Amino acid sequence: MKCSLISLFSGCGGLDLGFRNAGFGIVFANDNDKAVWETYEKNFGHKLDGRSIIDIKSEDLPDADGIIGGPPCQSWSLAGAMRGINDERGQLFYEYIRVIRDKQPKFFVAENVPGMLSSTHKSEFNKIINQMERLGYRVSYNIYDARNYGVPQERKRVIIVGYRKDIGFSFLPPEPTHSKSINSSSSNTSLQKWVTLKQAISDLPQAVPALDKNKPNPSVKFPNHEYMVGSFSTIYMSRNRIRGWDEQSFTIQAGGRHAPLHPDSCPMQKVGTDKWVFTGSYYRRLTVREAARIQTFPDNFIFYYINLAQGYKMVGNAVPVKLAEAIAKRIMSDMKTFSKATEKICAKD
């Protein structure tokens, strides 16, 4: 069974890749950030519509079984200004709903940050869910810990899934594939321990620094395995930035200046309130490729950029591929169940 997808706010394609791995076919993709166009198009082999969603008429979109996307999350982030719907980026969520209303896909998926569920935004979040339900969907949402799905990173995201009511049932979250510890009494005998940084990135060859002004280094021997150089701000030095080899990474952010340090870097020591210092001479940020692996992109997924800041932003803004794939596999299974039930009904008719 081949299910078709419209992808909105596609970015470099983390969510799309997870769904493609689960057997979905993308018939339309959109993002107005020029910096992601080459990366998306070369890795997916089809054109990315570069217009703002505001300028895309619903009738110009192809029909599809599902719509997926991650409307901009900065407005809802606890780490940002928390302006939510008062920010024009936050208002884009309603453009996403507009497309769902007009296209009436069998299902939709919307990904965002847990800040959407904070007390500051909960009222607006409930309005969004209510609007989705009034369009004829059974809507469920959950906060997912990416570590529970094979992602070597401390990263939590809200994922909203809606099934059109004629599907006959609601989406249920996929069972975790990984856990912090393995309990012998667990009913899931295939459960694995959280993936560590050692498992994720220790086999990579020697990394190279970016060139002056953080331009790509042509001497890199492994795609995107180069790291941002430059000073560390007082904000960066306000907390610990290193995780050990047997741990999971801090969240990969959409900015190279705040990329976590490589596990081999010297330790950091707390010397005051919101103040840390380095205790040795060796420290470097994770490379773009290391960040991509931590986001569970495969090595054959190449990132194209004119400066490293663009590379880190693409990777950090993406949905971890393994998390996306877990969601997608559950939806694919449900769509197959619905398809079989529909065939039986048709046969009786």
Wavefront OBJ file of the C-alpha trace (Angstrom):
o trace
v 0.000 0.000 0.000
v 1.383 3.409 -0.987
v 0.055 6.400 0.939
v 0.624 9.885 -0.456
v 1.689 12.893 1.598
v 1.705 16.660 1.451
v 4.598 18.007 3.508
v 4.403 21.584 4.815
v 7.159 23.482 6.655
v 9.393 20.651 5.439
v 12.769 22.092 6.457
v 15.589 19.813 5.394
v 13.265 16.806 5.684
v 13.648 14.933 8.981
v 9.921 14.282 9.335
v 9.641 13.517 5.609
v 12.501 11.017 5.705
v 10.944 9.153 8.616
v 7.658 8.866 6.713
v 9.400 7.880 3.489
v 11.250 5.141 5.379
v 7.873 3.849 6.536
v 6.612 3.580 2.954
v 4.869 6.907 2.350
v 5.277 8.849 -0.892
v 5.629 12.633 -0.832
v 3.671 14.323 -3.638
v 4.232 17.928 -2.520
v 6.688 19.620 -0.175
v 7.016 23.239 0.869
v 9.361 25.531 2.774
v 10.176 29.186 2.173
v 13.640 29.041 3.759
v 16.055 29.228 0.822
v 18.837 27.719 2.925
v 17.125 24.292 2.972
v 16.155 24.044 -0.702
v 19.299 22.405 -2.083
v 19.569 19.955 0.800
v 15.952 18.843 0.511
v 15.864 18.590 -3.264
v 19.121 16.660 -3.635
v 18.230 14.180 -0.889
v 14.615 13.611 -1.903
v 14.947 13.993 -5.647
v 12.025 16.320 -6.174
v 11.303 20.037 -6.160
v 10.505 21.949 -2.999
v 7.887 24.684 -3.326
v 9.580 27.788 -1.954
v 6.561 29.991 -1.300
v 5.217 30.942 2.103
v 2.229 28.796 3.024
v 0.242 32.043 3.152
v 0.687 32.371 -0.606
v -0.284 28.779 -1.431
v -3.935 28.281 -2.307
v -5.391 25.019 -1.066
v -6.854 24.259 -4.494
v -3.351 24.361 -5.979
v -2.259 21.453 -3.790
v -2.616 17.852 -4.976
v -4.923 15.450 -3.194
v -3.134 13.249 -0.676
v -3.840 10.683 2.015
v -2.052 12.683 4.674
v -0.595 16.074 5.547
v 2.480 16.362 7.756
v 4.468 19.311 8.986
v 6.110 21.236 11.775
v 4.843 24.831 11.858
v 7.565 27.171 13.218
v 8.183 26.417 16.873
v 10.203 29.436 18.061
v 7.073 31.305 19.132
v 6.064 28.491 21.479
v 9.502 27.589 22.829
v 10.285 27.837 26.534
v 13.774 28.906 25.484
v 12.446 31.771 23.375
v 10.202 34.760 23.894
v 7.081 32.572 24.346
v 4.965 34.924 22.199
v 2.946 32.043 20.785
v -0.015 33.066 18.664
v 0.930 36.733 19.133
v 3.930 36.110 16.895
v 3.228 35.911 13.146
v 5.187 32.646 13.088
v 2.821 31.222 15.695
v -0.129 32.259 13.530
v 1.142 29.984 10.765
v -0.364 27.083 12.697
v -3.744 28.345 11.532
v -2.567 28.292 7.921
v -1.721 24.625 8.469
v -5.261 24.081 9.783
v -6.655 25.919 6.762
v -5.003 23.415 4.423
v -6.346 20.488 6.467
v -9.836 22.012 6.314
v -9.723 22.424 2.555
v -7.978 19.161 1.595
v -9.628 16.836 4.161
v -6.838 14.210 4.215
v -7.362 10.900 5.972
v -4.833 11.972 8.601
v -2.512 14.782 9.581
v 0.556 15.134 11.779
v 1.807 18.363 13.365
v 5.035 18.529 15.370
v 6.089 21.233 17.812
v 7.835 21.982 21.104
v 6.423 21.081 24.548
v 6.171 24.797 25.277
v 2.852 24.686 23.425
v 1.426 22.931 26.473
v 2.781 25.430 28.990
v 0.367 27.448 31.113
v 1.189 30.484 28.956
v -0.102 28.830 25.775
v -2.474 26.080 26.962
v -5.608 28.113 26.215
v -4.479 28.801 22.652
v -3.365 25.181 22.242
v -6.831 23.991 23.254
v -8.346 26.311 20.642
v -6.111 24.722 17.996
v -7.167 21.212 19.022
v -10.841 22.217 19.080
v -10.582 23.667 15.582
v -9.025 20.454 14.323
v -11.788 18.394 15.902
v -14.482 20.595 14.393
v -13.034 19.804 10.964
v -14.103 16.191 11.461
v -11.050 14.590 13.052
v -10.329 12.496 16.104
v -7.308 14.320 17.496
v -4.746 13.054 19.967
v -1.503 14.589 21.161
v 1.397 13.366 23.238
v 4.799 14.515 24.431
v 7.415 12.127 23.088
v 10.866 11.578 24.548
v 12.994 10.905 21.468
v 15.359 8.712 23.512
v 12.582 6.120 23.759
v 12.676 5.646 19.973
v 16.390 5.159 19.368
v 17.474 8.812 19.275
v 20.681 9.414 21.294
v 19.506 12.782 22.510
v 17.528 14.362 25.325
v 14.766 15.824 23.192
v 11.038 16.097 23.841
v 8.435 17.096 21.284
v 4.668 17.412 21.072
v 3.181 15.489 18.176
v -0.462 16.013 17.255
v -2.131 13.367 15.095
v -5.620 13.579 13.654
v -7.563 10.768 11.972
v -10.600 11.654 9.903
v -13.667 10.361 11.716
v -14.625 7.921 8.967
v -11.395 6.027 9.757
v -13.331 4.739 12.749
v -10.639 4.921 15.423
v -8.024 7.232 16.928
v -4.249 7.259 16.725
v -2.425 5.543 19.572
v 1.260 6.301 20.227
v 3.720 3.625 19.097
v 5.267 1.537 21.831
v 8.771 2.726 22.810
v 11.608 0.714 21.326
v 14.168 1.895 23.895
v 14.296 2.569 27.616
v 16.677 4.033 30.198
v 16.894 0.639 31.820
v 15.700 -2.784 30.779
v 13.277 -4.414 33.193
v 13.262 -8.184 32.912
v 9.571 -8.188 33.810
v 8.698 -5.926 30.859
v 6.231 -7.410 28.382
v 8.250 -5.868 25.535
v 11.125 -8.338 25.190
v 12.630 -6.436 22.247
v 13.120 -3.251 24.268
v 16.671 -1.882 24.053
v 18.578 0.546 26.252
v 18.804 4.186 25.215
v 21.366 4.714 22.465
v 24.550 6.383 23.725
v 26.828 8.954 22.154
v 29.467 6.252 21.887
v 27.154 4.124 19.761
v 26.109 7.099 17.666
v 29.307 8.970 16.808
v 32.454 7.282 18.169
v 33.288 5.600 14.845
v 33.524 8.857 12.906
v 36.981 9.849 11.619
v 38.914 12.923 12.710
v 36.859 16.104 12.410
v 38.097 19.341 10.877
v 37.405 22.939 11.944
v 35.505 25.363 9.759
v 37.453 27.935 7.819
v 37.522 31.637 8.622
v 34.024 33.096 9.177
v 32.839 29.504 9.610
v 32.861 28.674 5.939
v 32.880 24.975 4.904
v 36.278 23.305 4.972
v 37.100 21.656 1.608
v 39.575 19.320 3.324
v 36.759 17.494 5.094
v 37.009 13.781 4.282
v 33.625 12.728 5.686
v 30.535 14.665 4.542
v 29.667 17.567 6.862
v 32.152 16.412 9.522
v 33.326 19.938 10.363
v 32.721 22.033 13.450
v 32.022 25.691 14.121
v 34.887 27.716 15.544
v 34.865 30.918 17.561
v 34.400 32.140 21.093
v 31.840 30.883 23.584
v 29.325 33.446 24.792
v 28.356 34.102 28.407
v 25.021 32.445 27.599
v 26.865 29.343 26.392
v 28.959 29.321 29.580
v 25.869 29.589 31.800
v 25.449 25.821 32.003
v 27.152 22.515 31.384
v 27.496 21.657 27.706
v 29.168 18.223 27.801
v 27.660 14.781 27.979
v 29.817 11.679 28.367
v 30.233 8.861 25.884
v 27.809 6.618 27.799
v 25.102 9.279 27.944
v 22.713 10.905 25.506
v 23.380 14.305 23.985
v 21.818 17.520 25.109
v 19.156 18.758 22.688
v 20.592 19.629 19.286
v 19.578 23.256 18.850
v 19.059 25.188 15.627
v 22.295 27.123 15.991
v 25.955 26.205 15.832
v 27.010 28.656 18.526
v 25.069 26.592 21.038
v 25.984 23.141 19.753
v 26.939 20.762 22.588
v 30.610 19.978 23.100
v 32.165 16.748 21.880
v 32.434 14.107 24.653
v 36.246 14.209 24.460
v 36.280 17.896 25.372
v 37.650 18.906 28.764
v 35.131 18.949 31.621
v 33.251 22.059 32.637
v 33.038 23.211 36.229
v 30.335 25.289 37.881
v 31.861 28.314 39.621
v 28.791 30.417 40.315
v 25.122 30.959 39.586
v 24.678 30.357 35.849
v 28.440 30.411 35.396
v 30.651 27.551 34.225
v 34.287 27.435 33.115
v 36.467 25.055 31.100
v 38.999 23.115 33.144
v 41.430 22.155 30.401
v 42.721 23.144 27.002
v 40.747 20.923 24.595
v 37.160 21.600 23.716
v 35.183 21.762 20.498
v 31.583 21.800 19.404
v 29.981 18.793 17.766
v 30.336 18.755 13.989
v 27.365 19.146 11.672
v 27.635 15.420 10.882
v 27.781 14.437 14.559
v 24.695 16.561 15.198
v 22.999 14.904 12.214
v 23.792 11.427 13.516
v 22.404 12.404 16.901
v 19.261 13.470 15.018
v 19.419 9.975 13.409
v 19.991 11.141 9.841
v 21.873 8.510 7.817
v 25.352 9.351 6.532
v 24.154 9.378 2.930
v 21.887 12.321 3.740
v 24.139 15.231 2.765
v 23.655 18.795 3.977
v 24.494 21.687 1.665
v 25.324 25.131 3.052
v 27.433 28.205 2.403
v 28.307 28.575 6.071
v 28.173 26.178 8.995
v 25.482 28.173 10.779
v 23.045 27.110 8.062
v 24.051 23.477 8.494
v 23.498 23.431 12.245
v 20.191 25.272 11.844
v 18.881 22.724 9.347
v 19.857 19.796 11.524
v 18.593 21.332 14.764
v 15.216 22.324 13.327
v 14.542 18.822 12.018
v 12.398 16.141 13.612
v 14.654 13.210 14.598
v 14.276 10.697 11.797
v 13.837 7.662 14.066
v 11.068 9.373 16.037
v 9.308 10.379 12.820
v 9.639 6.847 11.508
v 8.069 5.344 14.646
v 5.048 7.637 14.288
v 4.852 6.941 10.560
v 4.931 3.147 10.965
v 2.001 3.273 13.366
v 0.024 5.471 10.974
v 0.862 3.221 8.014
v -0.389 0.204 9.957
v -3.614 2.029 10.806
v -4.141 3.145 7.200
v -3.727 -0.456 6.048
v -6.313 -1.558 8.619
v -8.710 1.126 7.380
v -8.085 0.180 3.753
v -8.833 -3.500 4.387
v -12.016 -2.633 6.287
v -13.139 -0.381 3.443
v -12.506 -3.115 0.880
v -14.683 -5.528 2.847
v -17.499 -3.024 3.021
v -17.231 -2.397 -0.713
v -17.252 -6.154 -1.392
v -20.488 -6.541 0.551
v -22.048 -3.729 -1.440
l 1 2 3 4 5 6 7 8 9 10 11 12 13 14 15 16 17 18 19 20 21 22 23 24 25 26 27 28 29 30 31 32 33 34 35 36 37 38 39 40 41 42 43 44 45 46 47 48 49 50 51 52 53 54 55 56 57 58 59 60 61 62 63 64 65 66 67 68 69 70 71 72 73 74 75 76 77 78 79 80 81 82 83 84 85 86 87 88 89 90 91 92 93 94 95 96 97 98 99 100 101 102 103 104 105 106 107 108 109 110 111 112 113 114 115 116 117 118 119 120 121 122 123 124 125 126 127 128 129 130 131 132 133 134 135 136 137 138 139 140 141 142 143 144 145 146 147 148 149 150 151 152 153 154 155 156 157 158 159 160 161 162 163 164 165 166 167 168 169 170 171 172 173 174 175 176 177 178 179 180 181 182 183 184 185 186 187 188 189 190 191 192 193 194 195 196 197 198 199 200 201 202 203 204 205 206 207 208 209 210 211 212 213 214 215 216 217 218 219 220 221 222 223 224 225 226 227 228 229 230 231 232 233 234 235 236 237 238 239 240 241 242 243 244 245 246 247 248 249 250 251 252 253 254 255 256 257 258 259 260 261 262 263 264 265 266 267 268 269 270 271 272 273 274 275 276 277 278 279 280 281 282 283 284 285 286 287 288 289 290 291 292 293 294 295 296 297 298 299 300 301 302 303 304 305 306 307 308 309 310 311 312 313 314 315 316 317 318 319 320 321 322 323 324 325 326 327 328 329 330 331 332 333 334 335 336 337 338 339 340 341 342 343 344 345 346 347 348 349
